[in-house]
Amino acid sequence: MTSVDLNIGSLAFGLIAWLIPLVVRFRAAKLGLQKRYFFTIISFSACAVALCLQFYEIKHRVEINDFAAIMDTIAVLAQVAVILSVITILLNVLVWQVRQAEPSAGAERKTDPDGHL
């Protein structure tokens, strides 16, 4: 794999790590707990894969003796890794802030004869 492949793969998995909790957030009320757990695990896994691909990209640069490129990019890469991790954690926490679905509008509520709940 080339550096370009590794960087594109890392970017794609990073976006997946962020998009999954965003999509689940808007559908969380309809999803059961088991599916929310599943998507949270997938999101964190995508984040881990993105970070691992960056380690392989650094390894590739060491193998081709491109130490100047490593020195030029390592500080930004470290910051981006922290940002990716923190935002992934925050987005997944937001998924769990959604309450379970309210009773549907068509469901009848039990009331007393005066119409009180």
N, C-alpha and C positions, 0 to 999 in steps of 0.2 A: 504494500500500500504506500502511496505517496503522501506527502504532507497535506496536499490539497484534499485528498480523500479523507484523511483523518480529521481535518478541520471541518469539512462539510458534514461528516458523520457526527462530530461532536456538536456542531450547531443544530443539526436536525434532532438529535436526542435531547438537547437542552430545550428546544422549542416544544418537543413532545412532553417533557417533564413539566412545562408550564401550562400547556394547552389542556392536558387531561384534567387537572383540578379545576380549570376555568369552566370547561364543559360540564363536569360533574357538579360543580357549584350550582349551576342553573337547573340541573335535573336531580339534585340530591334529594329533594322532597319526594320524588317518585321512585328513587332507587332504595332498595333495602340495604341494611347494614353490610351484608356480605358483599354486595357489589361495590359499595363505597370502600370497604377494606381492599378489595381487589384492585380498584383503580388507584388507590393511594399507594399500594405496593408497586404497581406498574409505573407510576409517576416517579417514585424514589429510585426505582431500578433504572429508568431512563436517565435520571440525573447522574447516577453512579456510572453508567455506560459513557455518558458524555465526558465525565471527568477522567475515566480510564483511557478513553481515546486521546485525550490531551497528554496523558503520561506516555502513551505509545508514540505520539508526535514528538515529544521531547527525546524519547529513546531513538527515534529515527534520525533526529538531528545530531545526536551524539554519534551514531553509527557513521554518518556522512561527514563527521568532524566540522559541523557548522556551529561552533561554539559562539560565534558572534551573534547569530540569530537567537540563540538561547538567551544570551545576556541581554539582548535588546527587548525580548518579549516576556521574560519570566516574571517581572514585576506586575505587568498588566494581566498576565495569565493568572497569577495568584489572586489578584483582586476580582477578576471575572469568576474564578472558581468559588470564591466566598459569596459573591452576588448570586450566582446560580443556585448555590446551596440554600442561602437564606430565603430567597424568593420562593424556591420550591417548597421549603418548610412552611412558610407563611401561607402560600396558596393552599397547601394540603390542610393546614389548620382551619382555614376558612371553610373548607368542604365540611368539616365536622361541626361548624357553628350553625348549620342549617337545622332547623327543627324538623321533626317528622311531619309528614303531610297532615294537614288539617283535614277534618271530615269533608268529603266532597259536597259541593253545593246541593246536589240532588239527594243527599242522605237526610233522612228525617231525624230531627232531634227530639228527645223525649222531653215533654213539657207537662206541667200539671194542668188541670182544667182552666186555670186563669191565664195560661200562656207563658208561665215562668219556667225557666230551666230547672 
